[in-house]
């Protein structure tokens, strides 16, 4: 008996588009990706990009629901889905229905919060990953990912704009954004620090010792503006190989990010779940361990499971499929 397809999930970001055929309990039956992020779409040709990626899938079922998350719902995307204020869980993420395609496309809204000074912060796309990765039952298990406290979870989504998010009772209650990845890229490509990041053969290397040194220095000291210059001076005095400068700077920034996040969250007794690219996730896993913090990697396809849970909470799935929602 062939598995029943219940949903087409789209993780549609700035640089890429990923499509998931999702079956019962959020299982991914098939997936595809394309370099069709919103920055690559010309003249608003979002429908064409979707049909190129998943036209054959859609042709098999004219009633197949489509749920899309990520920057596709931004002001620069297909249709803007207004932000939802936290606290918010799957049931609070009311889908924005877009009718400009040959069938409705349901877009997941982003989340917004304001800090104690009234300054706003936002996320768009990460909320779906978090919903898909958080604990799904009262016993505190999500697949093979056990927790000691099913009511409280802390998530880290590293990237150009790293997100830290706290979940209480299955609702996102706090989050913060750190421009760690983008800052690293800017410093590497557009400042004097980048000039000492390669050897005579143009190699940057992957120096684990240099990375660890940077993490510990960045985490112990916290603030980074004065310490950033150490990426140049250590190499200048031969105390850091040029092939280790990039790793050192990366560690320095990640260590500082961890220190700042710890100060904001206060209680980090909970194991941190890292969601996202496995290679980058492993880098953060190493950094957190160096800082004495327990962490683990989330199961694969958290975003597809998030599409499933949000669709179920919005009544998009059939009765039989919704009853099987994890």
C-alpha positions in Angstrom: 0.0 0.0 0.0 1.5 3.3 -1.0 1.8 6.0 1.7 -0.8 8.7 1.5 0.3 12.2 0.7 -1.3 14.8 2.9 0.6 18.1 2.3 3.1 19.9 0.2 5.4 21.9 2.4 7.6 24.7 1.0 10.6 26.0 2.9 11.1 29.1 0.7 14.0 31.4 1.9 16.2 34.1 0.5 18.5 31.9 -1.5 16.8 28.5 -1.9 13.5 26.7 -2.2 12.9 23.3 -0.7 9.8 21.3 -1.3 8.5 18.3 0.8 5.8 15.8 0.1 4.5 15.1 3.5 2.6 12.0 4.6 1.0 10.9 7.9 2.7 12.0 11.2 4.7 14.5 9.2 6.9 11.9 7.5 8.8 13.2 4.5 7.9 11.0 1.5 10.0 13.0 -1.1 11.9 16.2 -1.2 13.5 18.5 -3.8 15.4 21.8 -3.7 16.3 24.5 -6.2 18.2 27.8 -6.2 14.9 29.7 -6.4 15.0 31.8 -3.2 13.1 35.1 -3.4 16.3 37.0 -4.3 16.6 34.8 -7.5 13.0 35.3 -8.6 12.6 37.9 -11.3 9.5 40.0 -12.0 7.5 38.2 -9.3 7.6 34.8 -11.1 6.9 32.8 -7.9 4.2 30.7 -9.5 6.6 29.6 -12.3 9.3 28.7 -9.7 6.8 26.6 -7.8 5.6 24.8 -10.9 9.1 24.1 -12.0 9.9 22.5 -8.6 6.7 20.7 -7.9 4.3 20.9 -10.9 4.2 17.1 -11.3 3.5 16.6 -7.6 0.6 19.1 -7.7 -0.8 17.5 -10.9 -1.3 14.2 -9.0 -3.8 15.8 -6.6 -5.8 18.9 -7.3 -6.7 19.2 -3.7 -3.2 18.8 -2.2 -2.8 21.6 0.4 0.3 23.9 0.1 1.9 25.4 3.2 4.9 27.7 2.7 7.2 29.2 5.3 10.2 31.5 5.2 10.9 34.7 3.4 8.2 33.9 0.8 5.9 35.6 3.3 8.0 38.7 3.7 7.4 42.1 2.1 9.7 41.1 -0.7 8.1 37.7 -1.2 5.0 36.3 -2.9 2.5 37.7 -0.4 3.2 39.3 3.0 2.0 37.4 6.0 1.9 39.8 9.0 4.0 39.0 12.1 2.4 37.3 15.1 3.5 38.5 18.5 4.9 36.0 21.0 4.1 33.9 22.9 3.0 31.7 20.0 2.7 28.0 19.2 1.4 26.1 16.2 -2.2 27.1 16.9 -1.3 30.8 17.1 0.3 30.8 13.7 -2.8 31.6 11.7 -2.0 30.9 8.0 -2.2 33.7 5.5 -4.2 32.5 2.5 -2.9 33.6 -0.9 -5.3 33.1 -3.8 -3.1 34.3 -6.7 -2.1 30.7 -7.7 -4.2 28.0 -9.3 -5.0 26.8 -5.8 -4.6 28.4 -2.3 -1.1 28.8 -0.9 -1.1 29.0 2.9 1.8 31.1 4.2 3.1 30.8 7.7 3.5 34.2 9.4 6.7 35.2 11.1 7.0 36.1 14.8 7.8 39.4 16.5 8.9 40.5 20.0 10.1 43.6 21.7 12.9 43.7 24.3 12.8 45.6 27.6 13.8 48.7 25.7 11.0 48.4 23.2 13.3 47.5 20.3 11.6 44.9 18.0 13.1 41.6 16.8 11.6 39.2 14.2 12.0 35.8 12.8 10.5 34.3 9.6 10.9 30.7 8.8 12.6 29.6 12.0 9.3 29.5 13.9 8.2 26.6 11.6 11.5 24.7 12.3 11.0 25.2 16.0 7.4 24.0 15.9 8.6 20.9 14.1 11.5 20.2 16.5 9.8 20.8 19.8 8.6 18.1 22.1 5.3 16.6 20.9 4.0 14.6 23.8 3.6 14.8 27.5 6.4 12.2 28.0 9.0 14.6 26.7 10.0 12.8 23.6 10.3 13.8 20.0 11.5 10.8 18.0 14.8 9.8 19.6 15.3 13.1 21.3 14.5 12.9 25.0 14.1 15.8 27.4 14.2 16.0 31.2 11.7 18.9 31.2 9.1 18.6 28.5 7.7 22.1 29.4 10.9 24.0 28.8 13.1 23.9 25.7 15.8 26.1 24.3 16.6 26.1 20.6 19.5 27.5 18.6 19.3 28.0 14.8 22.8 29.1 13.6 23.3 30.9 10.4 23.9 34.4 8.9 21.4 35.6 11.5 21.5 33.1 14.4 18.3 32.7 16.4 18.0 31.6 20.0 14.5 30.7 21.1 12.8 29.6 24.4 9.8 27.3 24.2 7.5 26.9 27.2 4.6 24.5 27.1 5.0 24.2 23.3 4.8 28.0 22.7 7.7 30.2 21.7 8.0 32.7 24.6 11.2 34.5 23.8 13.8 34.7 21.0 16.8 36.8 20.0 18.8 37.3 16.8 22.6 37.5 16.6 24.2 38.6 13.3 27.2 36.3 13.8 27.4 34.7 10.4 26.9 37.9 8.5 29.4 39.7 10.7 32.0 37.0 10.1 31.5 37.2 6.3 31.7 41.0 6.4 34.9 41.0 8.5 36.5 38.3 6.4 35.7 39.9 3.0 35.8 43.6 3.7 38.2 44.4 6.5 41.9 44.2 7.2 41.3 41.0 9.2 40.7 39.1 6.0 44.1 39.9 4.6 45.9 37.5 7.0 43.4 34.6 6.6 45.3 32.7 3.9 48.7 31.2 3.4 50.9 31.7 0.3 48.8 29.0 -1.5 45.5 30.7 -0.7 44.4 28.1 1.9 42.3 29.2 4.9 42.4 25.8 6.6 40.1 24.4 9.4 42.2 24.8 12.5 40.4 23.2 15.4 42.8 24.5 17.9 42.5 28.1 16.6 38.7 27.7 16.6 38.7 26.5 20.2 41.0 29.4 21.2 38.7 31.9 19.7 35.6 30.4 21.3 37.1 30.4 24.8 38.4 34.0 24.4 35.2 35.3 23.0 33.0 33.5 25.6 35.2 34.5 28.6 35.3 38.2 27.6 31.8 38.5 26.1 32.0 41.9 24.3 34.0 41.7 21.0 34.8 45.1 19.5 38.2 45.4 21.2 39.0 41.7 20.9 38.3 41.5 17.2 41.7 43.0 16.4 43.4 40.0 18.1 42.6 38.0 14.9 45.2 40.2 13.2 47.7 40.7 16.0 48.1 37.1 17.0 48.9 36.3 13.4 51.2 39.3 13.1 53.3 38.1 16.0 53.4 34.5 14.8 51.2 33.3 17.7 48.5 32.1 15.3 49.0 30.5 11.8 47.5 32.4 9.0 45.6 29.2 8.1 44.0 29.4 11.5 42.9 33.1 11.5 39.5 32.4 9.9 38.7 29.6 12.4 39.9 31.8 15.2 37.7 34.7 14.2 34.7 32.3 13.7 35.3 30.9 17.2 35.7 34.4 18.7 32.3 35.5 17.3 30.5 32.3 18.2 31.9 32.3 21.7 30.8 35.9 22.2 27.3 35.0 20.8 27.0 32.2 23.4 28.1 34.5 26.2 25.5 37.1 25.2 22.8 34.6 24.8 23.5 33.1 28.2 23.3 36.5 29.8 19.9 37.0 28.2 18.4 33.6 28.9 19.9 33.4 32.5 19.0 29.8 33.1 20.7 27.4 30.7 20.2 24.2 32.6 18.2 22.9 29.7 20.0 21.1 26.9 20.1 23.3 23.8 18.7 21.8 20.6 20.5 23.0 17.5 18.4 23.1 14.3 19.8 23.6 10.8 22.7 22.7 8.6 24.5 19.7 10.1 28.0 21.0 9.5 27.3 24.4 11.0 25.4 22.7 13.8 28.4 20.5 14.6 30.5 23.7 14.8 28.1 25.2 17.3 27.9 21.9 19.2 31.7 22.0 19.6 31.6 25.6 20.7 28.9 25.0 23.3 30.8 22.0 24.7 33.9 24.2 25.1 31.7 26.6 27.0 30.4 23.9 29.3 26.9 23.8 27.8 25.0 20.7 27.0 23.5 20.5 23.4 22.3 18.2 20.8 21.3 18.3 17.1 17.6 18.2 16.2 16.3 15.4 14.0 16.3 15.9 10.3 13.4 17.6 8.5 12.2 19.7 11.4 10.7 22.2 9.0 8.6 19.6 7.2 7.3 18.4 10.6 6.6 22.0 11.4 4.5 22.5 8.2 2.6 19.4 9.2 1.8 20.6 12.8 0.9 24.1 11.7 -1.4 22.7 8.9 -3.1 20.4 11.4 -3.6 23.3 13.9 -5.2 25.4 11.1 -7.5 22.6 10.0 -6.0 22.0 6.6 -5.5 18.3 6.9 -8.1 15.6 6.4 -9.8 14.2 9.6 -7.8 11.0 9.2 -4.5 12.7 8.6 -5.1 15.2 11.5 -5.7 12.4 13.9 -2.3 11.1 13.2 -0.5 14.4 13.8 2.5 13.9 16.1 
